[in-house]
Amino acid sequence: MMGLPWATVYIVIAGYAIAKSTFGNFILLSILVSLLKVFYNWVLYPDFFTPIKKIPSPPGRSWITGNSDTVFLEAPYEHMRKWLENVPNDGLIRYYVSINLERILPVGPRALKEILVTKSYDFPKPEFIRASLKRLAGEHGLLLVEGDDHKKSKKNLLPAFAYRHVKEMYPIFWSKSIEMVRVMDEDLRKKADPTDNVLRMGAYASRAALDIVGVAGMDHDFQSLRDPNNKLVRTYQNLMSEPPLYMKIIFLLTLLLGDPAVVHDLPLERNRSIERSSETIRDVARQMIRQKRAKWESGSSTAEDIDIVSVALRSGNFTEEELVDQMMTFLGAGHETTSTALQWCVYVLCKHPDVQTRLREEIRANLPPISTENPQPPAATDIDNLPYLNAVCNEVLRYHPSVPATIRCASRDTTIIGEPIPKGTLFLIAPEIIGKSKELWGPDADKFNPERWLGPGRANNGGADSNYANLTFLHGPRSCIGQGFAKAELACMVAVVVGKYHMELKNPNAPLEIRQQATVCPKDGVLAKFTNIEGW
């Protein structure tokens, strides 16, 4: 697991037991070695044998939970924010999670630059993360391929995300956002109690984002807004649901044995359910690709088509199964991150009614009304040039990143800011923490404040001096290819929702509970009161 070659030790024991024909001795010795392994990993290794001992570590470590408060592998974000201020460091902090598993938290721009840019391909995702994500995003999708395969895939897909293509997608973002609020209106009218105007924003955000990715990515409308029981909707709900307690316990046990990736291969109902969901998405993606290819062959599709499938097909550099994986990535990662971002926008605007009011005034004063029978979409520049709308969206993405952290693993012995890093060391790249660093964002870093994005030279950096202050979309070769797409889509959705409704949380004083999965969002999906404001 850490430090010593425990597998070799067990093999020696087995050989000794076979030679002596003493099964009882084998069991006894195995138990003793296992106890020694636990003692070494939990007690001796962090204080005496870790090769990265020089990297500072916060005090108060528990043998069982490390520097966190739980036995489960959840990043201790609240503690991490305090470490930034209380643990003297040069850009790296060493910490421990459950059963004293060692991690490094890079917090300085120099360290982040090396990991994300100059040495990015030396730090791939670890195998247990890949094993989990491949069921959502495809094993050969852009999210999971590494090295030369990643370079090739990104190069061939980049044309689909060029600004000249993205700006042509604004009418899709706008029309689907209008369709979303009209469905919300219909659901409000169907309620038995006309005074009940509570809706779960997450239910609509997820379906709208899925439809948008379908049209923009595959030239196909899934119609999930009109059909909440759509098979694809239910499939993603299953994939993104929190794993049951027994799965968390099993994952923890497999970590003790040294190979957590095997948990996904165990014959458990949760695994079978996830596999069925994954195959459903693969089938949908494959069907869309074949339909698009048939259009090309029949001449009904043209070189002007801008959807992602068309661009990928034109490149001629993907097999059908590789295309399926790419589409799984854009379907899954593409719609889920925007859905959670919209939920955070609604939540934050409910918490800050003054911001909500000011934003609504800007939207209504500058964008065409949506209440007409055939509302006209604004030009891309009309939306891009709304300073407060973009300030609010950027601040939400900073303050509540949809993906709060990602894990990287050193694939070889290397150095980071001069510190020797052995092969296998795990790093937590945490936008959730970096986005609230007072050193990078100033004394109000822990406050939601759209004003930081307003004023000369602030629209793109929020006033932060370093590019690495904002990691919502990461940086370098592994940065999010769909950043421009996602920000434009979110701006359109926020504009339509805020322009149409006054929003208040159903339970404004309730503590915020968060759903922890590949993305994070309020656990209740943001239950809010939506009051229709006439005149737009």
N, C-alpha and C positions, 0 to 999 in steps of 0.2 A: 504493500500500500504506500508506505513512505519510507525512504531511507534504506532499510535492509532488504535483501532479496528473499522475501518470505516464501515465494513459490519454490525456490531452490531448497529451502529448509524443509518444506513439506515433502518434497521429492526424496530427500535424504532419509527422512523418517520412514516414508513408505518403503524405500529400499531396505532399510534396516529391519523393518517389521516382516517383510517378505522373506528376507534371508533367515530370520530367526523363527518364522512361522508363528509369531505371537500377535494375533489380532488385538488382544487386550492391551499389549504394550503400545501398539500403533495408536489406539484410541486415547490411551493415557498421555502419550507423548504429544499427540495432536492437540489435546486440550491444554496441556502445559504451554506448548508453543503459541497457541492462540491467545492465552492469557498474557504471555510475554509480549506478543505482538501488540495487544491492546495497551499494555503498560508502556511499551516503547513509544507507540504513536501518540497516546494521550498525555503522557507525563514527561518522558525523556526528550522526545524529538523537538517539541517547540522551544524548549529552554536550552538544550545542549547540542543537538545534532543537526538542526536545520542549516543548510548551506547559505541561507539568506538571512542569517541572524542579525547582520548589521543594519538591515532595514528596520526602522522603528516600528514598534507595535504598541497598541493601547494597553493600559493596565486592566486588571479585573477579569482575567481569562478564567473560564470554568473548564474543568476537564471534559465535561460532557457537552456543553453548549458553546464552548469557545468564547468569542467576544460578543455573541448574540444572546438572545433570551429564549431561544427555542431549540428543541432537538431536531427540528426539521430544517431543511436547507433553504432558509429564507434570508435574503440579504438584510442585515440590520441597519436600514437606512437612517433611522433616527440617531443611532449611535454614530454612524459614519459622519453625519453632519457635525456632530460635536468633535469628532476626531480631527476634522479639518482645522478647527480652531485650537484644540488642546494638545494635539500630538505633534511636536516639532518634527519636520520632515523636509526633504529636498525634492519631493514630488512623488514619493512612493510610501505607502503605509502597508505593513504586513499585519494581517489579522487572521482569526480562526473562526470557523463556523462549527456546526455540529460535529461531535466526536473529534474535535481538534483538527479538522481538515484545513490545510493552509491555503491562503489566498493573498494576492497582492492587489491593493487598490491604488491605481495611478491617479494622482490628483493635481499634478503640475503639467503645464503646457509642454515642457521638453519631453517628459516621459510619455505623454499622450501622443506627441508627434512621432516619436520613435516607433511606438506600438502600432499606430494607425496609418502612418505614412511611410517613413523610411524603411521600416522592417515589417510592413504589414503582412506579407506572405509567410513570415516566420511565426506568426501567431494565429493559427487557424482555430476554429471552434473545436472544443474537445469532443471525443467520440460520443459521450453520453448525451451531449446537447444535440449533436447531429442525429442520433438515433431517435430522439424525441421529435425534432422539427421536421424530419424527412416525411413523416406521415401527413404533415400539414402542407409542406412546401415542396415536396418532391426531392429525391436524392440528388438529382443533377440540375436543379434549379439554381438561379443566380445566388440565392441566399446561402447555399451550402457548398457549391463547388469551390475549389481552391486553386491557387497557383495559375498555371498557364490556361487551364480550363476556364477559370474565372475571367481572366483577361480576354479570352476569345469570346465568351458569352457576352460580357459587358460591351465589348466593341461592336458586336453585331446587333445588340439591342438598343444601344444609345440613340440611334436616329429616331426611334419611337418616342423618346423623351426630350427631344430638342424643343426649345421654346416655340419655334414656329409650328410644331405639331401640337404642343400642349395648348397653345392659344386657340387652336381650331376646335379643341374639346370643351371650351368654356360653355358653349350652348348646351352640350350634354349635361355638364355639371348643373347648369342653371335650370334646365327643364326638369331634370330628375329631382332637384331640390323643391321645385314647385309641386311636382307630383307627390313628394313626401308630405308637405304640409296640407295638401288637399286630402290625402288619406287620413292624416291626423284630424282634420276637420270632420270628415265622415265618421270617424270613430267617436268623436265627441258628440256628434248629433245622435248617434245610436244609443247613447247612455240613457238608462231609464230615469236617472235623476239629472235634470237639465243644469243643476248647479254644480254637478261633479265635472270638473274640467282637468282632472288629473290623468296624465299619460306617462308611460315609461319611455323616456327618450331613446334609450338603447335599442328598443325593439324597432324603431323607425330608422335610426341612424345606421344600424347594421344592414337592413334591407336596402336602403337607398344606396349605400356605399357598394353593396354587392351588385346592384343593377348598374351602377356607373362603371364599375370595373368590367362588367360583362359587355356593355356597349362599347366603351373606349378600348378595352383590351381584346375583345373577341368579335366585335361587331354583332353582338347578340344580346337582346334584352331578356333577362331571366324573369321579369315581371314579378319579382318577389315583393315589391311594395303592394301590389294588388292581391297577392296571395301569401299571407303570413305563414301558411302551412306548406309552402313550397318545399320540396324535398331538399333542395340545396341549402335553404335557410336552416332547416332542422338538422342537416348534416353538420353545418358549422357550429350550431349551438351545442351539439354533442362534442365536437372536437375542442371547443373553447371552454367547456364546463370544467370546474375545478375537479381534480382527481380525488377519489374518496380516500378516507383516512388510511385504509389498509394498503393502498398503493404507495402512499408516502412512507409508511413503515417498511414495506418491502424494498423500496428504493434505498432507504437508509441502511437496511441490512446488506443489500448488494454492494453498497459503498464500503462497508466493513470488509467484504470479501475481495474488493479491489476492482470489480468490473460492473459499474452501475448500468451500463448499456444493455446488459442481459435482461433487465427488468421488463423491457418492451417485447421480449420474445417468450415470456412466460405464458402458459395457457390459462390466462385469467379472462373473465368476462369483459372487464374494462378494456383490455388489449384487443379482444375480438371486436368489440364495439368500435374502437378507434380504427381498426383495420378496415372494417366495413365502410366507415365514413370516408376514409382515405380512398378506397377503391371507387366509391360513388363519385368523388370529385375527379379522380383520374378519368373515369368514364365520360363525365360531362366535358372535361377539357379535350379528350380525344375526339369526341363527337363534334365539338366546335371546330377543331383543327381540320378535321376531314371535310366538314361542310365548307370551310373557307377555301381549302385546296380545290374542292369541286367547283367553286365559283371561279377560281383562277383558271382552271382548265376549260371551263365553259365560256370564258371571256366576259363574264358578268362582273368580275372584280377587276379593278384597275390599279395602275401604279400610284394613283392619288390616294388610295385607301391608307388611312393613318393609324388604324388600330394596331395593337402590338403584334397580333398573330400575322397580319399582313407584312409588317416590317421583318419579322423573323423568317417568314417564308421566302421573302424576296432575297434575304441574305444567302439562302441555300446552304447554310452551315449547321443546320440542326437536323438530327433524325427525328422521326415522329415521337419517339419516347422522350427524347430530350426536350422537344417542344411541349409535350404534356407536362413535364416537370417545370418548365418555365412558366406555363400558364397556371399551374398549381401555386407557384410562388406568388404570382401577381394577383390571383384570385384570393388566396388566403391572407398573405401579408398585406396586400394592397387594400382590401376592404376593411380588414379588422383594425388596422392602425388608424385609418381615417374615422371609422365608427367610434373608437374610443376617444379620439381627439374631439369629435363633436360633442360627445357626452361630457367631457371635461369643460368644454366651452359653455355649455348650458349650465352646468353646475356652478362654475365660477361666476357667470353673469347673474345667476340667482343670488349668489353671495355678495355681489357688488352691484346693486341696483343702479347706482349712479353711473357706472361704466356702461351698463345695459342701456340706459336712457340716452346717454351721449352717442353711443354706437347706433342706436335706432335712428336718431336724428340725422346722422351722417348718411346712413343707408337710404332713408326715405327722400332726402334732399338731392341725392345724386344718381340713384338707380331707377330704372323704369318700374312702374307698378306691376304687381303680379295678379291683381284681382280682375283684370280684363279677361275676356273669353280666350283670346290668343295672345298672351303676354309676350312681348318681344325681349329676347335676351340682351343684356348689355354687352358692349364690346369688352374684350379682354382688358384693354387699357383702362376702361371705366372702373373695373374692379381693382386692378393693380394700383390705381392712383388714389384709392381711398386710404388715407394715412391711418385713421383710427381703426378701421377694420383690420388692416394688416398688422397694426400694433397689437391689437387684442389677440389675434390668432398667433402671432409670434410669441407673445407673452404666455399664452396657454401652453404652447409647445415647449417653451422653456421650463415653465413651472410644473407642468404635469405631462412629461413625455410619455407617449403611449407605451414605449418600450423603455422601462426605467434602467435596464442594465443588460449587458451581453457579456459572455464569458469567452476568453481567449486562452490558448494553451501554447507555451513555448515549444516549438517543434524541434528545437536543437539547443545546445548550450549557447548562450548569447550574453549580451549585456544590455542594460537599460540605464541611461544616464550614468554610465560607468560602473554600475553595480552588476557583479556576476549573477546571471540567472540560469539555473540548470534546466535542462530539458524536462518537460512535464509540469513546470510551474504554471499555476492557473492565475489569470488576471481577471478582475471584474472591472469592465469599462462601464461606468455608471453615469449616464446623463442626468439621472435623478439627483445625484450628489454634485456633479460639476456645475449643473445649472443653478445651484443654490450656494455656490462658493462665494463667500464675501470677499476673498482675495481677488477673484476674477470679476465679480459683478458689483462690488461695493457693499456698503453696510446694510442696504435694504434688499440684499439678494434673497432673503427668505420671505419677502413680501410680494404679493401679486401687484404689479404696477406697469400697466401698458405705456405710461408716460416715458419709460426708459427708451422706447423705440421711436419717440418723436423728437424732432429737432434736427438741425444740420448734421449729416453724417451718421445718423443713428438708425436709420430705417432698416439696415441689414445686419447691424451688430449689437443693437440695444445699448450702445455705449461701452461695451466690453472691449478691452484692448487686445485680447487674444482670440484668434480663430477657434481655439480649443475650449473657449468658455461655453460654447453652445454645441452639444454633442447629440442633439435630438436625431439628426440624420447621419451621425458620425462624420468622419473625414477620411480623405485618402482614397486609395483604390477600392476599398470595401464600403465606401459611403453609399447611402441609399440612392439608387439610380432614379427613383421616382419622386425625388424631393419636390421638384417643381410641379409635377402632377398633383401630389398630395396637398401642397399648400394652396394651389388654385382651387382644387375641389373643396377643401375645407372652407376657404373664404366664401365661395358661392353658397354653400350649405348654411353657414353662419349668417350670411347676409339675408337669406330668405327667411330663416326661422326667426331671427331677431326683428327683421322688418315687419313681420306679420304678428308676432305674439309678444305680450308682456308675460314674463316667466317668474315664478316663485317656487321654491322647493315645497313639497307637500309637508315635510317635517324639517323646518329650517334649523331647529336646534339639535337635531339628532347627530350623534357622532358619525364621522365619515368612516364607513367600512369599505375596504377595497378588495376587489376580486383579483387574486394573484394568479396569473397565468403567463403565457408568452407576452401578452399585453396586459396592462392593468387599467382598471376603470372602477367607478363606484359600483359596489356590489349590487345595489338595487336598480342599476341601469338608469339612475337619475329619475326618480319619481317627482314630477313637477306639475304645477298648475299652469296651464296655457290659456291665456285670455286673448281672444282675437281683437286686434286693434284695427278698426275700420279705416278706410281712406288710403290704402296703398295696394 
